[in-house]
Structures are given as C-alpha cells and as structure tokens.
Amino acid sequence: MSIIIHPEYKRLKNKLSNLILECETLKFQICPELERRYLINFGILEFELYKKDVELAKLKRKLQLIQIQINHELEIDIDEINERLDEEFDEYEENIKKQMEELQNVLDGFPEKYLSKEDEKRLKLIYKQCVLKLHPDLNPNQTEYEKNLFLEINNAFKNGDLERLEALYYLIPNGEFDYVSDMDRLKELIENIESEISEIKAKYPYNKKELLSSDENIQAYKSELEYLIKQYGEEIRNYENRIGGLI
C-alpha cells in the first residue's frame, strides 16, 4: 500500500530543500569567495590603517605622559614612559600580530580553483539531491552511515569538488523515503533557515558584496583607505615632532 503524500507537504519539503541549498551555498561558496576577494583587495590596506591608528594613539598617550611629568616639574623619564606605554598598549600590539597572522592564513587558505558556470550549476544540482535524501531536517531517521556520508558530501560541496561530490552521490543508499513529518515542523524549519539566511546576508562578508560588485567601487574604497593612511602618517609625524621638541 503506497502512502499518498499531501501536495502541501511536498511543496514545503521542496521549499525547505531549496532554502537549505541557498544557505549552504552562501556559507560554503559565496561568502568564502567574497571574503577572499575582499581581503585580496583591501586586507593589507585595512591592516596598515589599523597599525597607524594604534601608533597614533600611542604617540598621543606618550605626549600626555610627558606633559604630566613637565607639569609636575619632574625630569622627563622616557624609559619609564615607554615601559608604561608597552603595558597599556600590549593588547593592541598583540591584536596587530593576531590580525596579520589571520590575514595571511585566510589568504593562504583559498586555493585558486574555480568551477565553470556549467560545473557550478551541476555541483548545486547534485548537492540539492543529496540534501533531499540525506539532510537530517528532511530525513530524521538517518543511519550512522548516512550521517557520515552527508558530512563527506558537505565537505565536497564546501570545497567545490564536483568530482568527489558525484562519486559520493552514488554511495547514497537506494530506497523510498516515505516518512511524512509534521507540517508545522517543516514550517518552523523553513522560518529558521530563512532567518539564518537573512543574518548571513546582513553581516560580513556578504554585506561587502555591493562594494565588490564593480572595479569602480573597489578603486574608490582603495583610494579612500590610501588617503586615510596618508593622513594618519602626517599626523604621526606631527606628534613625533612635538614629542621631539619637548624632549
């Protein structure tokens, strides 16, 4: 006896699978590529600007400490001031090192591997079929084998490895999936994933998509960063001269 699946259930399940595909594509394909492009174009400039910002703040604080000693008619003790600055700005210096390491790791971690539009379309199509058959939200009665297989499939999709994804697809056990889940649960899952997609699109790196949409936008922001770096450099020299005059 065959189970007659309600059309609304089929519609909801299909909508959920499409949303899962969209969400996974955002997380594993679109956002990593946007981040790679953003860092290639702006990462070094933004890092340099942050360094200048910390350097300027440190000089301002140094001038303040020198002025305090002068106001108290004390002999200027640069060693003491520098030691205090090192303590106060230790967290910033560590953050600079950490950011540089993270920037380098991210840039090194993106292989120059691209799929053709036809292969990318096939990658998504196969992954969608895998989602329908193996995703735990759509198939709660998974075996341990199916859970592990789906993890492998996710990794292949994340890495854009079409050949491996095709091979894994043929390892999915055959059989009829006649489990009819509660429609309210499907609606809840749909709402949750729609919310997750909205959150992804509202934050970095997806929120940089428009900035990266044209060479004009990219060049304009590069020019803005370069201008700010130059302005910081001039202000840093000004404070260095003021401090040199006092000493």
Secondary structure, DSSP 4 states (H G I P E B T S, - for coil): ------HHHHHHHHHHHHHHHHHHHIIIIIHHHHHHHHIIIIIHHHHHHHHHHHHHHHHHHHHHHHHHHHHTTPPP-HHHHHHHHHHHTHHHHHHHHHHHHHHHHHHHT-------HHHHHHHHHHHHHHHHHH-TTT--S--HHHHHHHHHHHHHHHTT-HHHHHHHHTTSPP--------HHHHHHHHHHHHHHHHHHHHSTTGGGTTGGG-HHHHHHHHHHHHHHHHHHHHHHHHHHHHHHHH-
